[in-house]
Amino acid sequence: MARKVATKRRRPARPTPKPRPVKRRLDMPTVPPSEVVLTRTKGTPGRGGGAGGEAWRIEVAGKRAGVIFINLIDQAPIGRHASIQIYLNAASQGRHIGRTAYRKACEASQYDAIYAHMRKSNTASRRAAEEAGFSDATPPGEAQCVMLWRRAGN
């Protein structure tokens, strides 16, 4: 009589959920760039706290609106480069805070070239990056959108 061997079932891998669409909140006006303040923090591992990393808290009217950080990463096809990421609180999205934070963080950074990696479907982040001075640098065949910011004069 053949004996059944119990095998552990693996869960199928779940794809990363797509970000929800961000609609401009008509009840909340856009925030002028002068009101967006970046406060440098020490960051945490993987969020601007490692070697070559930088991190800032994003504040508007004295309240936390999100975080933005730069990590030094080594990722194909670009190689070793500075990569920026931003996370805004839900109440801060759609108010032009992200585009101002992108620009201010890049200008305050030690790096002359900074890359932003995002889903191709994330039009809000792409538009914010473009408004901050990033340009499309997506290599052919790359699954994600890759944007590049360069310091003026470099």
C-alpha positions as CSV (number, residue, x, y, z in Angstrom):
1,M,0.0,0.0,0.0
2,A,1.5,3.3,-1.1
3,R,1.7,6.0,1.6
4,K,0.8,9.6,0.9
5,V,3.5,12.0,1.8
6,A,2.2,15.2,3.2
7,T,3.5,18.2,1.4
8,K,3.3,21.8,2.6
9,R,1.3,23.9,0.1
10,R,2.9,27.1,-0.9
11,R,0.8,30.2,-1.2
12,P,0.9,31.7,-4.7
13,A,3.0,34.9,-4.8
14,R,0.8,38.0,-4.5
15,P,1.6,40.8,-6.8
16,T,2.3,44.2,-5.2
17,P,-0.9,46.1,-5.1
18,K,-1.2,49.1,-7.4
19,P,-1.3,52.5,-5.7
20,R,-4.8,53.9,-5.5
21,P,-5.5,56.8,-7.9
22,V,-4.8,60.2,-6.3
23,K,-7.4,62.8,-7.0
24,R,-6.9,66.5,-6.3
25,R,-8.8,67.3,-3.2
26,L,-11.0,70.2,-3.9
27,D,-11.7,70.8,-0.3
28,M,-7.9,71.2,0.4
29,P,-6.1,73.9,-1.6
30,T,-2.7,73.3,-3.2
31,V,0.2,74.2,-0.9
32,P,2.6,76.9,-2.0
33,P,6.3,75.8,-2.1
34,S,7.2,78.3,0.6
35,E,5.0,76.3,3.1
36,V,6.7,73.0,2.5
37,V,9.6,72.5,4.9
38,L,12.0,69.6,4.9
39,T,13.6,68.7,8.3
40,R,16.7,66.5,8.0
41,T,16.5,63.3,10.1
42,K,18.9,60.5,10.6
43,G,16.6,58.0,8.8
44,T,16.4,54.2,9.4
45,P,18.1,51.3,7.6
46,G,16.7,51.2,4.1
47,R,15.1,54.6,4.5
48,G,18.0,57.0,4.2
49,G,19.8,55.8,7.3
50,G,22.5,53.7,5.7
51,A,25.9,54.6,4.2
52,G,25.4,57.5,1.8
53,G,21.8,57.9,2.7
54,E,19.9,61.0,3.5
55,A,16.4,61.5,5.0
56,W,14.0,64.3,5.6
57,R,10.6,64.7,7.3
58,I,8.2,66.7,5.2
59,E,6.2,69.3,7.1
60,V,3.4,71.7,6.2
61,A,2.2,74.3,8.7
62,G,4.1,72.5,11.4
63,K,2.4,69.2,10.8
64,R,4.0,66.0,9.4
65,A,3.0,65.5,5.8
66,G,5.3,62.6,5.0
67,V,9.0,61.5,4.5
68,I,11.4,61.6,1.7
69,F,14.8,59.8,1.6
70,I,17.7,59.0,-0.6
71,N,19.5,55.6,-0.6
72,L,22.7,54.7,-2.4
73,I,21.8,51.4,-4.2
74,D,23.4,49.1,-6.8
75,Q,20.7,48.0,-9.2
76,A,20.9,46.9,-12.8
77,P,20.8,48.4,-15.4
78,I,22.1,51.7,-13.9
79,G,24.6,50.3,-11.4
80,R,25.5,52.2,-8.2
81,H,23.3,55.3,-7.9
82,A,21.4,57.6,-5.6
83,S,17.7,56.6,-5.5
84,I,15.0,58.9,-4.0
85,Q,11.7,57.7,-2.5
86,I,8.8,59.7,-1.1
87,Y,5.8,58.8,1.1
88,L,3.1,61.3,1.7
89,N,0.2,60.9,4.2
90,A,-3.2,60.4,2.5
91,A,-4.3,63.9,3.5
92,S,-1.2,65.4,1.9
93,Q,-1.6,63.8,-1.5
94,G,-2.9,65.8,-4.5
95,R,-1.9,69.1,-3.0
96,H,1.5,69.6,-4.8
97,I,3.5,68.8,-1.7
98,G,5.3,65.9,-3.4
99,R,6.7,67.9,-6.3
100,T,8.0,70.6,-4.0
101,A,9.5,67.9,-1.6
102,Y,11.2,66.2,-4.6
103,R,12.8,69.4,-5.7
104,K,13.9,70.6,-2.3
105,A,15.4,67.2,-1.3
106,C,17.4,66.9,-4.5
107,E,18.7,70.5,-4.1
108,A,19.6,69.8,-0.4
109,S,21.3,66.4,-1.3
110,Q,25.0,65.8,-1.7
111,Y,24.4,64.1,-5.0
112,D,24.5,65.6,-8.5
113,A,22.4,62.9,-10.1
114,I,19.4,61.2,-8.4
115,Y,17.1,58.5,-9.8
116,A,13.5,57.9,-9.0
117,H,12.0,54.5,-9.6
118,M,8.3,54.1,-9.8
119,R,5.5,51.9,-11.4
120,K,4.8,53.0,-14.9
121,S,1.1,53.2,-13.8
122,N,1.9,55.7,-11.0
123,T,1.1,58.9,-13.0
124,A,0.9,61.1,-9.9
125,S,4.5,60.3,-8.8
126,R,5.7,60.7,-12.4
127,R,4.0,64.0,-12.8
128,A,5.4,65.3,-9.4
129,A,8.9,64.2,-10.4
130,E,8.6,65.9,-13.8
131,E,7.5,69.1,-12.2
132,A,10.5,68.9,-9.8
133,G,12.9,68.7,-12.7
134,F,13.2,64.9,-13.3
135,S,13.3,63.6,-16.9
136,D,12.5,60.1,-18.2
137,A,15.6,57.9,-18.3
138,T,13.8,54.5,-18.5
139,P,16.2,52.0,-20.3
140,P,14.5,49.9,-23.0
141,G,12.9,46.8,-21.6
142,E,12.8,48.1,-18.0
143,A,9.6,47.1,-16.1
144,Q,9.5,50.3,-14.0
145,C,9.6,53.9,-14.9
146,V,13.1,55.5,-14.2
147,M,13.3,59.2,-13.8
148,L,16.6,61.2,-13.5
149,W,17.3,64.6,-11.8
150,R,20.6,66.4,-12.5
151,R,21.9,69.4,-10.6
152,A,22.1,72.4,-12.8
153,G,25.5,72.9,-14.4
154,N,26.4,69.2,-14.2
